[in-house]
Amino acid sequence: MHGKILTIAGSDPSGGAGIQADIKTISALGGYAMAAITALTVQNTRQVYEVHPVDAELVAAQVRAVLDDITPDAIKVGMMGSAEIARQLAKIFAEHKE
């Protein structure tokens, strides 16, 4: 197994972007993918119709749950969904500088 990668991003039901694309890419390269979802989208390969950010506290809880169990070799951040999610992630990253 190559690296353990935590991806933090929105969910794309078409699979062409976001968490779904990240997981496929990490897995194809032999890595172990972990994920925290920041937003749910309504989209297809041609258009984004809606974006619904996940509550910032729930995003923080997802990330903390992973970090309490597995130390990722890298963290990839995509669409955050809101400024509050960005603030929560900055706080968590400051707490886990290792």
C-alpha positions, 0 to 999 in steps of 0.5 A: 500500500502506498500512502494513506490519504484523507480527502475533504471535499464535496460529493459529486453524484456523477463521479467525475469530481469531488470525493468520488473522483478523489477516492477512485484516483487514490485507489488507482494509485494504490493508496488508502483513501479516507473521506470527509464530505463538505457538501452535497451537490446535485449535478451531472457531467454537464451541469451543477444544479445545487450545492448544499454545504454540510454543517461545519460541526459535522465536517469537523466531527468527520475529520476528527474521527478519522484523525483520532484513528488513522494518521494520514500521510497527506490531506487533500482539500477540495471544495469546502462549501462554506467559510465556517468549514474553512475555519473549522479545518484550519483549527483542526490542522493547527491542532494536528501539526504532526 
